[in-house]
Structures are given as C-alpha cells and as structure tokens.
Amino acid sequence: MTLETSALIPGLEGVPIAESSLSQVDGEGGHLYYRGYSIEDLTQGMQFEAIVALLFDGQLPDTARASEVTRQIEAGRTLTDAQIKLARDVAQLTHPMFALQATVAALAPKTNNFNQVDFNAAQARGIELVGKVGHLVGVIAQAAAGRPYDGPRPGESHAHMVLRMITGHDPSALHERVMNSLLILQADHSAANAGTFTTRVVTSTRAEPESIISAAIASLSGPAHGGANEAAIRLFVNIGSAANVESYMSDLLARRERVPGFGHRIYKVKDPRSAVIQRLADEEGLLRAKEQEFYRISLDIEEIMRERLAARGLWPNVDLFSGVVFHALDIPIDFFTPIFAASRTAGWVVNMKEQLESGNRLFRPTQVWVGEAPRPVH
Ligand SMILES: CC(C)(COP(=O)(O)OP(=O)(O)OC[C@H]1O[C@@H](n2cnc3c(N)ncnc32)[C@H](O)[C@@H]1OP(=O)(O)O)[C@@H](O)C(=O)NCCC(=O)NCCS
C-alpha cells in the first residue's frame, strides 16, 4: 500500500500543471500575450476568427489562412433541429450557463471513442466547437427572451452572429467591433486557470471534445471565476449611483465581503485586460447614461480599493469593467458569462490539442490523508 503523505498545496498554488506555448500571463508586469503577441495589439483591428487561427497555428494567419479558419468556424456552427430544440427547452429550466453546459455535452457523438492521436481531427472538432458554442449561446438567449429561432447567416462574423442572436437586432459597426474585441480578449489565459485546467484534466481521461468543453463551462460558471462579471454588474445595480459608493463599499468591506472584479491568483498589478476594456469603454458613443453611471461607480470602487486594499495585492481584474461594456451592447446580465464561455472555447480547444500533443498523461495527483486509520467494523 502507498501512503499518501506529501505536503498539501492548497489550490495547487505555484504548481506547474503543463508546458504551454499558447498564452502567457505576466502577473508582475501586468501583461498577457497570445503566442507572443500582446493582447493590446491583438484587440486593435483583428478578427476573432484570425485569433483562433493564431492560437492553433502559433503564427499570425495570412489572408488565405484567416479565410480558411473563418469558413471552418462558419461551417462548424451548424446545429441540428434536435440540438436547437434541446437548447431552447433547457433554456426555460435553468441559468443560461447551465443550459449551455448541458447542451454542449449533448453535442457529443453516440460513441465514446475519440481518436486522440489524430491531432488534425482534434483540431477540426475544436474549430467546429468554437462555431457551435457561439451559436448555442445565441439559441439559448433567443429562447430565454421568448423569441423564435433565427440562426446564423451566411458570411456573418462570429461577433455579429453572437451579438445579433443575443440582442435580437443587428449590431451597429461599433457594437460588432467592440464585441469582436471582447471575444479576443477572453479567448485564452494560460493553461492553469480553473476552466482551462479542467479542460486539461478531462482531456487526460481521453474524453470526447464536447464533454471536455462542457466540463470547462461548469468550471467557468462559478463566481470565483467567470461568474464574477455578472456579480460585478449586480453590485453596481445595487449601489445605484456614484453618490452611494463610499457608504456602500465601507459597509461591504466592514463585513469582510469579497468585492467582485478584484483579486487574482497571478496578477499582482491591475489586470491588463481591464485596460483594454477601459479603452473600449472610452469609444465614442458606446456608453449611454446608464452605463456611464455604472462606469463612474466602478472607477470610484477602484479608487476606494486602491486606497484601502492595494497593499494586500487586490487590484481590478477583467471582470470589474467588462460588465459595463457588455451592458452597453444590450446583453442581458445572465449572458455575460456564457459569452465569456463562447470566447474561451477557442482557448480551451487549443489547450485540448496541446495537451493531446504533449503525450496526455492522465492527471492523477495525490491527497493528504487526515481521516481515520484503518479500523474494524465490529
Ligand atoms: C479571484 C480570487 C478567487 C483569487 O483568490 P485567491 O488567490 O485564492 O485569494 P484568497 O481567496 O486566498 O484571498 C486572499 C485574501 O484576500 C482577500 N480577498 C481576495 N479577493 C478579494 C476581493 N475580491 N475582495 C475583498 N477581499 C478579497 C481574501 O478575503 C483573503 O483575505 P484573508 O487573508 O484576510 O482571509 C479572489 O480574489 C476572489 O474571490 N475575487 C472576487 C471574484 C472575482 O473577481 N473573480 C474573477 C477572477 S478573474
């Protein structure tokens, strides 16, 4: 018998779980790079589809390659009538994130024998999933709003499709551009965040890709992870106006509650994705009066947190400001995290492929036993 006696590392803090060359988080300097390119640069004029190509290929696509991946995502987003009906039915029962998780699992084939050594097949299934998950978020949004199904249009960009299906109207060029940047911004964030680590763990069991992404969606749903953008905007709604921020936050901090949108295991400075979102928030004509108020509230909260908690390393993360911009795009609050999932599916499927290519050893850590010694029943 092997006794499991290693020292516990709570949350696996500081423990490397994979070798990766996809996205790099510089927590001290406050930078995020995909394949060596900074997130600030990648969100200035590139299409989300081209970023999917970059993540898979390791280099920026030329026009032909970008068109090829765009066509693959477009072809891959097809859903059967039964899948659409299932998504619409589940949307009536539960939060959109759980509806998405359930429906993505149901996209898996009837067989359970994914050929993990065929890396091209893994890539094709992954690109398909990027298309399908975005489409499903739109289907669930239409059903939740009581609207009939109105699916993807030929030639429509991923950002346009997701936003149009969620809001029920054609986005303006500005809204499509902002949505495209948000999709890029949230596409990947190292192999070791909870959702992507989940992807790696489930991949190591040789599961089907749809099953892997469904598990990752479950992981992302929690308020300590992707769900924080929803919690942040609900906080702003509760605060109501910038005039209330000081007293509301003083009470909240006195109760030692966690402030959504602050803190990160890796970033020791302001999350670089916040700066990109703030650049988007500053786009002429994007924020209406309501969102300008939310934005003022978020800036005041940032100031209060800087004064009182910066010494403890609590800085804004991506979720403090993202909700303000989602709100400006007319996206219902319940759909902030599903959009995050649609975007992050790109990173998840590329991590799945990288995990497969690395030899894919089954994750099987150990535990520290703190229970009873073996003892007789009688
Ligand atoms: C992201 C998060 C889970 C990281 O947590 P972590 O690295 O495990 O840090 P810990 O939970 O160990 O917290 C360390 C300390 O900071 C405090 N803290 C962490 N985040 C805080 C927050 N957002 N507001 C107030 N205090 C916070 C904890 O209460 C703890 O204090 P203590 O030592 O007095 O008990 C955490 O910061 C959090 O819950 N943030 C809010 C949710 C959020 O925005 N998530 C999105 C992440 S992108």
The ligand as a Gaussian input file, in Angstrom:
#p B3LYP/6-31G(d) Opt

LIG

0 1
 C      -10.046000      35.686000      -7.795000
 C       -9.937000      35.115000      -6.382000
 C      -10.784000      33.850000      -6.269000
 C       -8.461000      34.772000      -6.117000
 O       -8.421000      34.254000      -4.863000
 P       -7.114000      33.667000      -4.138000
 O       -5.887000      33.896000      -4.910000
 O       -7.431000      32.273000      -3.766000
 O       -7.030000      34.589000      -2.872000
 P       -7.647000      34.220000      -1.473000
 O       -9.041000      33.699000      -1.646000
 O       -6.679000      33.329000      -0.763000
 O       -7.719000      35.620000      -0.769000
 C       -6.594000      36.213000      -0.086000
 C       -7.122000      37.291000       0.838000
 O       -7.596000      38.388000       0.050000
 C       -8.985000      38.588000       0.310000
 N       -9.649000      38.819000      -0.967000
 C       -9.425000      38.139000      -2.118000
 N      -10.201000      38.653000      -3.093000
 C      -10.918000      39.647000      -2.530000
 C      -11.884000      40.529000      -3.024000
 N      -12.268000      40.466000      -4.296000
 N      -12.423000      41.431000      -2.200000
 C      -12.036000      41.507000      -0.907000
 N      -11.112000      40.683000      -0.366000
 C      -10.566000      39.773000      -1.165000
 C       -9.498000      37.295000       0.928000
 O      -10.618000      37.500000       1.749000
 C       -8.295000      36.860000       1.695000
 O       -8.235000      37.619000       2.879000
 P       -7.746000      36.968000       4.267000
 O       -6.312000      36.560000       4.015000
 O       -7.887000      38.068000       5.263000
 O       -8.626000      35.797000       4.512000
 C      -10.422000      36.138000      -5.337000
 O       -9.617000      37.300000      -5.414000
 C      -11.894000      36.490000      -5.497000
 O      -12.760000      35.770000      -4.963000
 N      -12.211000      37.651000      -6.204000
 C      -13.571000      38.032000      -6.414000
 C      -14.154000      37.244000      -7.576000
 C      -13.555000      37.640000      -8.908000
 O      -13.472000      38.806000      -9.244000
 N      -13.178000      36.628000      -9.704000
 C      -12.694000      36.826000     -11.059000
 C      -11.286000      36.410000     -11.194000
 S      -10.699000      36.802000     -12.837000

